Amino acid sequence: MNKSGLAKQLSIQADITKKRADEIINIFFDSLTEALINNNRIEIRGFGSFVIRDYPLYIGRNPKTGENIEVTAKKIPFFKVGKELKEKINS
């Protein structure tokens, strides 16, 4: 399901317009993004949690040329599935 499909489903289930559903979804994702930018952990009980993981600088290798390259340090969002969701998927 993509963002558009999610908005359509929300508009049907909540009996609201698709435009309003789009606004709600955008607010939700913008809030998640802002929290992650501020290095906050997000936990949605029964669904999962989002955290930022720091990856340090390291020396990698270009597979085409074999040349060593420096890969810069970075932060990457990571999602860990919650117990309830995992159980629902596996039942």
C-alpha positions in Angstrom: 0.0 0.0 0.0 1.3 3.5 -0.8 0.4 6.8 0.7 -2.5 7.4 -1.7 -4.0 4.0 -0.9 -3.6 4.7 2.8 -5.4 8.1 2.4 -8.2 6.4 0.5 -8.6 3.7 3.2 -8.6 6.4 6.0 -11.2 8.4 4.2 -13.5 5.4 3.9 -13.0 4.1 7.5 -13.2 7.6 9.1 -15.9 8.9 6.7 -13.9 12.0 5.8 -12.9 13.5 2.5 -9.8 12.2 0.8 -8.3 15.7 1.0 -8.7 15.7 4.8 -7.3 12.2 5.0 -4.3 13.4 3.0 -3.8 16.3 5.4 -3.9 14.0 8.4 -1.4 11.5 6.9 0.9 14.4 5.9 0.8 15.8 9.5 1.5 12.3 10.9 4.5 11.6 8.7 5.8 15.2 9.1 5.6 14.7 12.9 7.5 11.4 12.7 10.1 12.9 10.4 10.6 15.9 12.7 11.0 13.7 15.8 13.6 11.5 14.0 15.5 14.6 12.9 15.6 15.7 16.5 17.0 12.3 17.4 13.9 11.2 19.3 12.8 7.6 19.5 9.2 6.9 18.3 7.3 4.0 19.8 3.8 3.0 18.7 2.6 0.3 21.0 1.6 -2.9 19.2 3.1 -1.7 15.9 6.8 -0.9 16.4 9.5 1.7 17.1 11.6 4.0 15.0 15.1 5.0 16.1 18.1 6.7 14.5 21.2 4.6 14.3 24.6 6.2 13.9 27.0 4.6 11.4 30.6 5.7 11.8 33.0 6.6 9.0 34.6 3.5 7.4 36.8 2.5 4.5 34.8 0.7 1.8 35.8 -0.7 -1.6 34.5 0.3 -5.0 33.5 -3.1 -6.5 34.1 -1.9 -10.1 37.6 -0.5 -9.6 38.8 -2.2 -6.4 39.8 1.2 -5.1 39.4 1.9 -1.4 37.0 4.8 -0.7 36.1 6.6 2.5 32.4 6.3 3.3 31.3 9.2 5.5 29.5 8.8 8.8 25.8 8.9 8.6 22.5 8.5 10.5 19.9 6.1 9.3 16.4 5.5 10.5 15.7 2.0 11.7 12.3 0.3 12.3 11.9 -2.5 14.8 8.6 -4.4 14.6 6.5 -4.7 17.7 5.5 -8.0 19.3 1.8 -7.7 18.6 2.3 -6.9 14.9 4.8 -9.7 14.5 2.3 -12.2 16.1 -0.5 -11.0 13.8 1.6 -11.4 10.7 2.8 -14.9 11.8 -0.6 -16.3 12.8 
